[in-house]
Amino acid sequence: MIEVSSLTKTYGKKRGIDRISFTIGEGEIVGFLGPNGAGKTTTMNIITGYLSANSGAARIGGIDVLEDPLEAKKRIGYLPEQPPLYLDMTVEEYLNFIYDLKGVKTPRRRPHLEEICQLVGLTDHYKRVCRNLSKGYKQRVGLAQALVGNPEVLILDEPTVGLDPKQIIEIRNVIKNLGRNRTIILSTHILQEVSAICERVLVINNGRIVADDRPENLSALITGDRKLIYRVAGPRESVRRIIRSVEGVQFADVTVQAEKGSYDFLVEAKPNVDIRKPLFAALARAGYPILQIKSMDLSLEDIFIKLVDEKRKTSLPHNKQPKRAEAELSTGSAPEPEPGAEDGPPDSGGIPFAEAEEKDGEA
């Protein structure tokens, strides 16, 4: 449904995006994840026809956005970071205005708009002036305008920025419901958003795609089965000594006393070594039963930082490579983006929740 081929966009000598390519199938909900200035908004502006690329192509349902922009845009519903509302209009007036603006051909205007309002939870606010709506309901109106005309593709740029936790959950639920019969690409740097909504993640950094996978697979992509948590019944020091003696074990140490007489051990294997069978045999011979084994998956935050950090290190000259990548990861800080990589206002907000900014009366 969405096809991006070798897109490149430059701003002077700076490349906002650099030959990125990806495809999104019909009915997929895809998270477009990246730090501020990574190229998310630039890419989305090109897909929606707001910007032109220096090279490459973007297609919606097989239609080239540059060659046939009007036909491509009929298939797109776009919600920019700031909903494009006319605050002096009521919700009803605004959606009717958007209906006329888009040139929607369906003869049943009123049922169409009422259906949209029911879908996004605006039925009880249809007659209200947009200015008097809370931030969360203004965001719903923005979603509603994107749905006018029943587009096949929804492109949402930071749809929960500036909302409080309750509003964030409500908007996420609305987006998941919309994704049942639409293709959605969701730009965000709120990592919980990806886990909660998306079936697939595209990670972009410095204008290039650095990962493309399902959220649950990204951890395996980085760590494989190398890190495991073993819960073992037995004396702490004796168990640790036995684990460390197993061939292929790179690191082992106790993390916590799980229950009386048993401890959790973090065990890391050497690359491409499966230590599970020899470790089981060694502990069994010593009479120390394994009560539990679980994979130590990285959180999405850890994965994101590692992907971005690895990409930054490979782009540095050899004599400027960081000496302690582990120390950088432990701080949980991502590299600062270079200025000018995005067109328009920079991404805002943070991980994990943005603070509510709206002071208007609650709807």
Beta strands, then each sheet from edge to edge (+ up, - down):
strand 1: 2-11
strand 2: 14-24
strand 3: 29-33
strand 4: 55-60
strand 5: 63-64
strand 6: 76-79
strand 7: 153-157
strand 8: 183-188
strand 9: 200-205
strand 10: 208-213
strand 11: 227-233
strand 12: 249-259
strand 13: 262-269
strand 14: 290-295
sheet 1: 2+ 1- 4+ 5-
sheet 2: 6+ 7+ 8+ 3+ 9+ 10-
sheet 3: 12+ 13- 11+ 14-
end
